[in-house]
Structures are given as structure tokens and as C-alpha cells.
Amino acid sequence: MERLWKIIAGIMLVALVFFGTMLANVTSALADDMGPLSPDVFIRGRGLAVTDVYGPEECSNLCENDSECIAVNWFRPTSTCTELMAYFSAEVNPDYISALKPQGYSD
């Protein structure tokens, strides 16, 4: 029985290291403007913007005249409006073929 607990503890330690590494990689990618996706592709621009507005009605009107705005979300507890923005540009090496994520895609 003691050996079983040691095996379970070892598996949990390996899982913790694995998921910790994944989280660190995702966080650094988000901090670096969601890129690079490959050595030859780099996306510029951030996906989310927090905007100062006075209420949910003003928040819902933000996307009407902004071509880069995909969606908005009003968060009542903190009274913040979060805007989901399209990527501003992508620099691609013309000799390299790549499938970029569509606008609004989030993982």
C-alpha cells in the first residue's frame, strides 16, 4: 500500500510539472502579442482591451463604429467593459505557407 501512494505521488508530481510548463508557455505567448506562431509568422496586436465606460449601454455601443472590434463584454461586479479586438496585422514570410487563426479565435 505504501508503494502505491509513492507511485501516485510521483504521477501527481509529473502532472504538476507538465501543466506548470504548459501554463508558463501560454502566459509568455499572450504577453508577446500572441506570437510568434511559427518562425516566419508574427501577429501584432492584442486580443483584449479594457475600456473605461459609464455603463452597459455605452459598452454595448463600442463595436458599432469600430471595424477592429469583434465583441464586447460588460462585467457588472467590477464595472469594466472588455473589448475583443481583431489582430492589427500579421507579418508573413512570402515563401512560407501558414494557416493563421481566424479573427476572434481564442484558445
VMD Tcl script that builds the backbone (N, CA, C; Angstrom):
set m [mol new atoms 321]
animate dup $m
set s [atomselect $m all]
$s set {name element resname resid chain x y z} {
  {N N MET 1 A 0.819 -1.196 0.000}
  {CA C MET 1 A 0.000 0.000 0.000}
  {C C MET 1 A 0.862 1.260 0.000}
  {N N GLU 2 A 1.956 1.211 0.758}
  {CA C GLU 2 A 2.842 2.371 0.810}
  {C C GLU 2 A 3.457 2.640 -0.565}
  {N N ARG 3 A 3.763 1.574 -1.277}
  {CA C ARG 3 A 4.340 1.728 -2.615}
  {C C ARG 3 A 3.337 2.383 -3.567}
  {N N LEU 4 A 2.059 2.029 -3.437}
  {CA C LEU 4 A 1.011 2.630 -4.265}
  {C C LEU 4 A 0.946 4.139 -4.054}
  {N N TRP 5 A 1.032 4.571 -2.792}
  {CA C TRP 5 A 0.988 6.013 -2.508}
  {C C TRP 5 A 2.202 6.729 -3.099}
  {N N LYS 6 A 3.354 6.082 -3.080}
  {CA C LYS 6 A 4.547 6.689 -3.677}
  {C C LYS 6 A 4.388 6.823 -5.188}
  {N N ILE 7 A 3.790 5.819 -5.819}
  {CA C ILE 7 A 3.555 5.881 -7.268}
  {C C ILE 7 A 2.569 6.999 -7.591}
  {N N ILE 8 A 1.497 7.096 -6.812}
  {CA C ILE 8 A 0.505 8.162 -7.034}
  {C C ILE 8 A 1.143 9.531 -6.841}
  {N N ALA 9 A 1.972 9.683 -5.800}
  {CA C ALA 9 A 2.654 10.961 -5.566}
  {C C ALA 9 A 3.581 11.300 -6.732}
  {N N GLY 10 A 4.275 10.301 -7.267}
  {CA C GLY 10 A 5.158 10.529 -8.418}
  {C C GLY 10 A 4.390 10.962 -9.649}
  {N N ILE 11 A 3.254 10.329 -9.902}
  {CA C ILE 11 A 2.418 10.703 -11.051}
  {C C ILE 11 A 1.897 12.127 -10.893}
  {N N MET 12 A 1.480 12.477 -9.678}
  {CA C MET 12 A 0.974 13.833 -9.438}
  {C C MET 12 A 2.076 14.874 -9.630}
  {N N LEU 13 A 3.291 14.556 -9.213}
  {CA C LEU 13 A 4.406 15.481 -9.392}
  {C C LEU 13 A 4.702 15.697 -10.874}
  {N N VAL 14 A 4.712 14.621 -11.649}
  {CA C VAL 14 A 4.941 14.735 -13.095}
  {C C VAL 14 A 3.837 15.567 -13.741}
  {N N ALA 15 A 2.574 15.337 -13.354}
  {CA C ALA 15 A 1.453 16.102 -13.909}
  {C C ALA 15 A 1.568 17.573 -13.539}
  {N N LEU 16 A 1.969 17.862 -12.307}
  {CA C LEU 16 A 2.122 19.252 -11.868}
  {C C LEU 16 A 3.192 19.972 -12.683}
  {N N VAL 17 A 4.319 19.323 -12.901}
  {CA C VAL 17 A 5.391 19.923 -13.706}
  {C C VAL 17 A 4.924 20.127 -15.144}
  {N N PHE 18 A 4.230 19.144 -15.714}
  {CA C PHE 18 A 3.751 19.240 -17.089}
  {C C PHE 18 A 2.784 20.410 -17.255}
  {N N PHE 19 A 1.767 20.491 -16.385}
  {CA C PHE 19 A 0.781 21.563 -16.513}
  {C C PHE 19 A 1.374 22.924 -16.157}
  {N N GLY 20 A 2.325 22.967 -15.240}
  {CA C GLY 20 A 3.006 24.224 -14.933}
  {C C GLY 20 A 3.790 24.737 -16.124}
  {N N THR 21 A 4.441 23.842 -16.847}
  {CA C THR 21 A 5.180 24.224 -18.054}
  {C C THR 21 A 4.235 24.719 -19.133}
  {N N MET 22 A 3.100 24.034 -19.296}
  {CA C MET 22 A 2.122 24.478 -20.294}
  {C C MET 22 A 1.610 25.872 -19.967}
  {N N LEU 23 A 1.281 26.131 -18.704}
  {CA C LEU 23 A 0.761 27.433 -18.299}
  {C C LEU 23 A 1.798 28.522 -18.528}
  {N N ALA 24 A 3.059 28.243 -18.228}
  {CA C ALA 24 A 4.117 29.230 -18.452}
  {C C ALA 24 A 4.259 29.545 -19.932}
  {N N ASN 25 A 4.145 28.534 -20.793}
  {CA C ASN 25 A 4.254 28.770 -22.232}
  {C C ASN 25 A 3.091 29.599 -22.749}
  {N N VAL 26 A 1.881 29.323 -22.291}
  {CA C VAL 26 A 0.711 30.081 -22.735}
  {C C VAL 26 A 0.810 31.520 -22.266}
  {N N THR 27 A 1.223 31.733 -21.004}
  {CA C THR 27 A 1.331 33.083 -20.463}
  {C C THR 27 A 2.365 33.895 -21.231}
  {N N SER 28 A 3.516 33.312 -21.536}
  {CA C SER 28 A 4.538 34.059 -22.269}
  {C C SER 28 A 4.087 34.359 -23.690}
  {N N ALA 29 A 3.317 33.465 -24.307}
  {CA C ALA 29 A 2.812 33.724 -25.659}
  {C C ALA 29 A 1.810 34.864 -25.646}
  {N N LEU 30 A 0.945 34.907 -24.642}
  {CA C LEU 30 A -0.025 36.001 -24.553}
  {C C LEU 30 A 0.683 37.324 -24.314}
  {N N ALA 31 A 1.734 37.312 -23.519}
  {CA C ALA 31 A 2.465 38.542 -23.243}
  {C C ALA 31 A 3.217 39.028 -24.467}
  {N N ASP 32 A 3.452 38.158 -25.428}
  {CA C ASP 32 A 4.212 38.513 -26.625}
  {C C ASP 32 A 3.289 38.666 -27.827}
  {N N ASP 33 A 2.141 39.291 -27.617}
  {CA C ASP 33 A 1.194 39.577 -28.699}
  {C C ASP 33 A 0.750 38.331 -29.443}
  {N N MET 34 A 0.539 37.258 -28.714}
  {CA C MET 34 A 0.021 36.022 -29.298}
  {C C MET 34 A 0.931 35.450 -30.380}
  {N N GLY 35 A 2.197 35.698 -30.328}
  {CA C GLY 35 A 3.057 35.166 -31.359}
  {C C GLY 35 A 4.459 34.993 -30.841}
  {N N PRO 36 A 5.377 34.472 -31.619}
  {CA C PRO 36 A 5.151 34.047 -32.995}
  {C C PRO 36 A 4.446 32.692 -33.069}
  {N N LEU 37 A 3.674 32.487 -34.123}
  {CA C LEU 37 A 3.014 31.207 -34.340}
  {C C LEU 37 A 3.971 30.199 -34.951}
  {N N SER 38 A 4.923 30.691 -35.706}
  {CA C SER 38 A 5.957 29.854 -36.300}
  {C C SER 38 A 7.175 30.758 -36.461}
  {N N PRO 39 A 8.321 30.244 -36.865}
  {CA C PRO 39 A 9.485 31.121 -37.039}
  {C C PRO 39 A 9.261 32.229 -38.066}
  {N N ASP 40 A 8.322 32.040 -39.004}
  {CA C ASP 40 A 8.140 33.015 -40.072}
  {C C ASP 40 A 6.860 33.837 -39.956}
  {N N VAL 41 A 6.062 33.624 -38.915}
  {CA C VAL 41 A 4.787 34.334 -38.794}
  {C C VAL 41 A 4.733 35.011 -37.434}
  {N N PHE 42 A 4.398 36.283 -37.417}
  {CA C PHE 42 A 4.262 37.001 -36.153}
  {C C PHE 42 A 3.029 37.884 -36.223}
  {N N ILE 43 A 2.138 37.737 -35.259}
  {CA C ILE 43 A 0.919 38.549 -35.245}
  {C C ILE 43 A 1.124 39.726 -34.303}
  {N N ARG 44 A 0.781 40.915 -34.767}
  {CA C ARG 44 A 0.890 42.110 -33.937}
  {C C ARG 44 A -0.494 42.532 -33.471}
  {N N GLY 45 A -0.568 43.001 -32.259}
  {CA C GLY 45 A -1.834 43.490 -31.726}
  {C C GLY 45 A -2.365 42.590 -30.637}
  {N N ARG 46 A -3.041 43.166 -29.690}
  {CA C ARG 46 A -3.567 42.382 -28.579}
  {C C ARG 46 A -5.005 42.000 -28.837}
  {N N GLY 47 A -5.420 40.918 -28.225}
  {CA C GLY 47 A -6.775 40.424 -28.428}
  {C C GLY 47 A -7.821 41.116 -27.578}
  {N N LEU 48 A -7.453 41.593 -26.378}
  {CA C LEU 48 A -8.431 42.192 -25.482}
  {C C LEU 48 A -8.016 43.597 -25.083}
  {N N ALA 49 A -8.994 44.468 -24.914}
  {CA C ALA 49 A -8.745 45.818 -24.422}
  {C C ALA 49 A -9.803 46.142 -23.381}
  {N N VAL 50 A -9.396 46.618 -22.217}
  {CA C VAL 50 A -10.343 47.027 -21.183}
  {C C VAL 50 A -10.566 48.522 -21.334}
  {N N THR 51 A -11.817 48.913 -21.460}
  {CA C THR 51 A -12.171 50.291 -21.788}
  {C C THR 51 A -12.956 50.919 -20.644}
  {N N ASP 52 A -12.678 52.197 -20.364}
  {CA C ASP 52 A -13.446 52.930 -19.347}
  {C C ASP 52 A -14.732 53.448 -19.961}
  {N N VAL 53 A -15.850 52.955 -19.494}
  {CA C VAL 53 A -17.166 53.440 -19.912}
  {C C VAL 53 A -18.025 53.568 -18.665}
  {N N TYR 54 A -19.183 54.224 -18.811}
  {CA C TYR 54 A -20.013 54.500 -17.643}
  {C C TYR 54 A -21.095 53.465 -17.388}
  {N N GLY 55 A -21.394 52.618 -18.348}
  {CA C GLY 55 A -22.442 51.640 -18.114}
  {C C GLY 55 A -22.531 50.611 -19.215}
  {N N PRO 56 A -23.396 49.607 -19.031}
  {CA C PRO 56 A -23.504 48.529 -20.021}
  {C C PRO 56 A -24.009 49.000 -21.378}
  {N N GLU 57 A -24.848 50.036 -21.412}
  {CA C GLU 57 A -25.346 50.535 -22.700}
  {C C GLU 57 A -24.209 51.138 -23.515}
  {N N GLU 58 A -23.368 51.942 -22.851}
  {CA C GLU 58 A -22.224 52.543 -23.547}
  {C C GLU 58 A -21.240 51.460 -23.991}
  {N N CYS 59 A -21.075 50.432 -23.172}
  {CA C CYS 59 A -20.186 49.318 -23.524}
  {C C CYS 59 A -20.700 48.597 -24.768}
  {N N SER 60 A -22.003 48.349 -24.821}
  {CA C SER 60 A -22.557 47.609 -25.958}
  {C C SER 60 A -22.494 48.404 -27.253}
  {N N ASN 61 A -22.339 49.729 -27.172}
  {CA C ASN 61 A -22.261 50.568 -28.368}
  {C C ASN 61 A -20.838 50.709 -28.913}
  {N N LEU 62 A -19.840 50.176 -28.219}
  {CA C LEU 62 A -18.446 50.367 -28.638}
  {C C LEU 62 A -18.140 49.757 -29.999}
  {N N CYS 63 A -18.745 48.639 -30.334}
  {CA C CYS 63 A -18.418 47.937 -31.579}
  {C C CYS 63 A -19.113 48.522 -32.809}
  {N N GLU 64 A -20.055 49.421 -32.627}
  {CA C GLU 64 A -20.827 49.915 -33.768}
  {C C GLU 64 A -19.969 50.594 -34.824}
  {N N ASN 65 A -19.011 51.428 -34.401}
  {CA C ASN 65 A -18.217 52.203 -35.359}
  {C C ASN 65 A -16.755 51.778 -35.411}
  {N N ASP 66 A -16.408 50.679 -34.771}
  {CA C ASP 66 A -15.015 50.235 -34.730}
  {C C ASP 66 A -14.868 48.957 -35.546}
  {N N SER 67 A -14.168 49.040 -36.670}
  {CA C SER 67 A -14.043 47.880 -37.560}
  {C C SER 67 A -13.178 46.774 -36.960}
  {N N GLU 68 A -12.324 47.108 -35.980}
  {CA C GLU 68 A -11.460 46.097 -35.374}
  {C C GLU 68 A -12.107 45.427 -34.164}
  {N N CYS 69 A -13.257 45.919 -33.726}
  {CA C CYS 69 A -13.943 45.356 -32.564}
  {C C CYS 69 A -14.778 44.158 -33.002}
  {N N ILE 70 A -14.596 43.039 -32.322}
  {CA C ILE 70 A -15.351 41.830 -32.638}
  {C C ILE 70 A -16.533 41.673 -31.684}
  {N N ALA 71 A -16.294 41.903 -30.394}
  {CA C ALA 71 A -17.351 41.737 -29.393}
  {C C ALA 71 A -16.982 42.510 -28.135}
  {N N VAL 72 A -17.972 42.778 -27.302}
  {CA C VAL 72 A -17.737 43.430 -26.017}
  {C C VAL 72 A -18.410 42.621 -24.910}
  {N N ASN 73 A -17.901 42.797 -23.704}
  {CA C ASN 73 A -18.496 42.122 -22.543}
  {C C ASN 73 A -18.495 43.088 -21.365}
  {N N TRP 74 A -19.658 43.300 -20.759}
  {CA C TRP 74 A -19.777 44.140 -19.567}
  {C C TRP 74 A -19.730 43.231 -18.345}
  {N N PHE 75 A -18.766 43.502 -17.437}
  {CA C PHE 75 A -18.622 42.708 -16.218}
  {C C PHE 75 A -19.140 43.532 -15.054}
  {N N ARG 76 A -20.324 43.205 -14.589}
  {CA C ARG 76 A -21.036 44.003 -13.592}
  {C C ARG 76 A -20.290 44.162 -12.261}
  {N N PRO 77 A -19.687 43.099 -11.667}
  {CA C PRO 77 A -19.065 43.266 -10.348}
  {C C PRO 77 A -17.968 44.327 -10.305}
  {N N THR 78 A -17.208 44.469 -11.380}
  {CA C THR 78 A -16.128 45.467 -11.386}
  {C C THR 78 A -16.435 46.651 -12.287}
  {N N SER 79 A -17.584 46.655 -12.926}
  {CA C SER 79 A -17.989 47.729 -13.852}
  {C C SER 79 A -16.930 47.989 -14.909}
  {N N THR 80 A -16.457 46.922 -15.553}
  {CA C THR 80 A -15.473 47.077 -16.626}
  {C C THR 80 A -16.036 46.530 -17.928}
  {N N CYS 81 A -15.600 47.157 -19.003}
  {CA C CYS 81 A -16.006 46.748 -20.340}
  {C C CYS 81 A -14.772 46.169 -21.035}
  {N N THR 82 A -14.864 44.937 -21.478}
  {CA C THR 82 A -13.753 44.295 -22.173}
  {C C THR 82 A -14.117 44.150 -23.638}
  {N N GLU 83 A -13.212 44.627 -24.487}
  {CA C GLU 83 A -13.424 44.601 -25.933}
  {C C GLU 83 A -12.553 43.510 -26.543}
  {N N LEU 84 A -13.126 42.653 -27.365}
  {CA C LEU 84 A -12.346 41.665 -28.108}
  {C C LEU 84 A -12.003 42.285 -29.451}
  {N N MET 85 A -10.697 42.506 -29.666}
  {CA C MET 85 A -10.240 43.216 -30.858}
  {C C MET 85 A -9.636 42.243 -31.867}
  {N N ALA 86 A -9.756 42.593 -33.137}
  {CA C ALA 86 A -9.100 41.825 -34.196}
  {C C ALA 86 A -7.602 42.105 -34.140}
  {N N TYR 87 A -6.828 41.187 -34.674}
  {CA C TYR 87 A -5.394 41.436 -34.765}
  {C C TYR 87 A -5.143 42.565 -35.754}
  {N N PHE 88 A -4.162 43.408 -35.437}
  {CA C PHE 88 A -3.870 44.559 -36.289}
  {C C PHE 88 A -3.196 44.152 -37.591}
  {N N SER 89 A -2.218 43.278 -37.531}
  {CA C SER 89 A -1.519 42.885 -38.753}
  {C C SER 89 A -0.770 41.584 -38.511}
  {N N ALA 90 A -0.401 40.945 -39.579}
  {CA C ALA 90 A 0.421 39.738 -39.493}
  {C C ALA 90 A 1.546 39.862 -40.505}
  {N N GLU 91 A 2.758 39.632 -40.050}
  {CA C GLU 91 A 3.910 39.656 -40.946}
  {C C GLU 91 A 4.240 38.214 -41.311}
  {N N VAL 92 A 4.258 37.926 -42.599}
  {CA C VAL 92 A 4.480 36.551 -43.048}
  {C C VAL 92 A 5.584 36.535 -44.091}
  {N N ASN 93 A 6.474 35.580 -43.976}
  {CA C ASN 93 A 7.486 35.357 -44.999}
  {C C ASN 93 A 6.760 34.817 -46.231}
  {N N PRO 94 A 6.883 35.470 -47.418}
  {CA C PRO 94 A 6.127 35.040 -48.599}
  {C C PRO 94 A 6.460 33.625 -49.072}
  {N N ASP 95 A 7.631 33.102 -48.704}
  {CA C ASP 95 A 7.998 31.749 -49.116}
  {C C ASP 95 A 7.443 30.686 -48.169}
  {N N TYR 96 A 6.776 31.113 -47.112}
  {CA C TYR 96 A 6.287 30.182 -46.102}
  {C C TYR 96 A 4.765 30.184 -46.125}
  {N N ILE 97 A 4.145 29.018 -46.217}
  {CA C ILE 97 A 2.689 28.916 -46.242}
  {C C ILE 97 A 2.217 28.523 -44.846}
  {N N SER 98 A 1.299 29.304 -44.296}
  {CA C SER 98 A 0.829 29.037 -42.948}
  {C C SER 98 A -0.651 29.343 -42.841}
  {N N ALA 99 A -1.347 28.622 -41.995}
  {CA C ALA 99 A -2.762 28.902 -41.741}
  {C C ALA 99 A -2.855 29.697 -40.448}
  {N N LEU 100 A -3.181 30.968 -40.557}
  {CA C LEU 100 A -3.341 31.806 -39.375}
  {C C LEU 100 A -4.699 31.548 -38.745}
  {N N LYS 101 A -4.799 31.772 -37.455}
  {CA C LYS 101 A -6.080 31.629 -36.777}
  {C C LYS 101 A -7.018 32.728 -37.252}
  {N N PRO 102 A -8.291 32.435 -37.440}
  {CA C PRO 102 A -9.228 33.482 -37.858}
  {C C PRO 102 A -9.448 34.495 -36.743}
  {N N GLN 103 A -9.906 35.687 -37.104}
  {CA C GLN 103 A -10.168 36.716 -36.107}
  {C C GLN 103 A -11.216 36.220 -35.129}
  {N N GLY 104 A -11.000 36.537 -33.865}
  {CA C GLY 104 A -11.946 36.154 -32.839}
  {C C GLY 104 A -11.707 34.779 -32.263}
  {N N TYR 105 A -10.745 34.048 -32.816}
  {CA C TYR 105 A -10.451 32.712 -32.290}
  {C C TYR 105 A -9.700 32.856 -30.984}
  {N N SER 106 A -10.053 32.072 -30.006}
  {CA C SER 106 A -9.373 32.143 -28.725}
  {C C SER 106 A -9.249 30.744 -28.155}
  {N N ASP 107 A -8.063 30.432 -27.629}
  {CA C ASP 107 A -7.924 29.120 -27.009}
  {C C ASP 107 A -7.294 29.226 -25.660}
}
mol reanalyze $m
mol bondsrecalc $m
mol representation Tube
mol addrep $m
